[in-house]
Amino acid sequence: MSYLTQHWSFDPFMIVVLVVVGWHEIGLAKLARRSRPDRTRQRRLRSLWFYAGLGVLLLAVQSPIDYWSDDYFFVHMTQHLLLMFAAPTLIVAGAPWQPLLDALPGRLGREATREVMTSGWSRPVRAAAGWLLRPWVSVVTFNLVMVAWHIPDLFDLAGRNQAVHIWLEHGSFLVAGVLFWLQFIDSPPFRRKMPLASQAVALIGTNVLMWLIAMAMGILTATSWYAVYNHHIPGVTLPPFADQQIGAGILWICGDFWAVPALTHVIRRLIAEDGGISSAVDHMLNRGARRAQWADRS
C-alpha cells in the first residue's frame, strides 16, 4: 500500500495546471455570455474531458508512478502510455482551444484568432501548424516518437538526464499524442480531415507497430535493453529482463485497450457510410494500397 500512498510530488507543474484550469473557466464564462444555452452546456461537458486529461497528466508526472518509474521499467512504460494515449485523448475530446483564446483580456481572444489566421507575419506559423496537422504527418510523427524513445541510447539518455526526460521525452509524447488524436476525435474548431478508411489503416498500423516493439522487448530478445534499469534495488528480486518483459506486456495489452474501441468505432462508421462490411474492407484495402504506392514513389 505504501507504493501508492507515498512519494507523491507537489512541484510547480501543479500550479501551471491550476492556472490553465482557471484560464479555461474564464474563457468558458466569456463564451457563455454570447452563446446559446445548448452551446454553453456542450462546452461545459467538453470541459470535463479536458480537466480529466489534465488530471491524468498530473497523475503521470507527480504521483508515485513518476517516482517508481526510475526504478521499474514496467512503471515507466505505464507512464508513457498515460502521456501518449490517456491524457491526449481526453484533452482533445475536451476541445479547450477556443475557451483558452477567449480568456484573453477584452476582445484580444477574437482579435488574436483573427490576427493569427489572416496576418502576413503569421504565415510561417500557419504553414508549420498546417503541416503538423496533416493527417499522415501526425500519424507518422506519433509512430516515430514512439519508436525513437524506445531506442536504448535515447531511452538511457532520458533516464540519466532529467531535462531530456521531462521536456523532450514527456513533452514529445504529449504533443505527438495530441496531434495524433486530433485526427480521430472531434475537437472544435479543428476538423478531422482523414477519411474513415485512412483512419482505420492508421489505427491498425500504429497498433501493429506497438505489437512489434513489445515483441522485440519481450520475446525476440534474451537480455535487458536499457542500462538505466540494470541495477539492483534492495529488497526487490525482480530481475531487469523480467521487468522489461512485464513492460512489454503492458505495451501490448494497453495497445489493444485503446486501439480496439477506436477501430471498432471507425469501422462501424465506415460500414454505415459504405453500406456493408465487404465494401468497407475493400475501401480500407484500396486506401492502404494507394498509401503504399505513394511511399514507393517517394
HELIX and SHEET records of a PDB file:
HELIX    1   1 SER A    2  THR A    5  1                                   4    
HELIX    2   2 PHE A   13  ARG A   33  1                                  21    
HELIX    3   3 PRO A   37  GLN A   62  1                                  26    
HELIX    4   4 PRO A   64  TRP A   68  1                                   5    
HELIX    5   5 PHE A   73  LEU A   81  1                                   9    
HELIX    6   6 LEU A   82  ALA A   86  3                                   5    
HELIX    7   7 ALA A   87  GLY A   94  1                                   8    
HELIX    8   8 TRP A   97  ASP A  102  1                                   6    
HELIX    9   9 LEU A  108  THR A  118  1                                  11    
HELIX   10  10 ARG A  123  LEU A  132  1                                  10    
HELIX   11  11 PRO A  135  ALA A  148  1                                  14    
HELIX   12  12 PRO A  152  ARG A  160  1                                   9    
HELIX   13  13 GLN A  162  ALA A  163  1                                   2    
HELIX   14  14 VAL A  164  HIS A  170  3                                   7    
HELIX   15  15 GLY A  171  TRP A  181  1                                  11    
HELIX   16  16 LEU A  196  GLY A  218  1                                  23    
HELIX   17  17 ALA A  227  TYR A  229  5                                   3    
HELIX   18  18 PRO A  240  ASP A  274  1                                  35    
HELIX   19  19 ILE A  277  ARG A  297  1                                  21    
END                                                                             
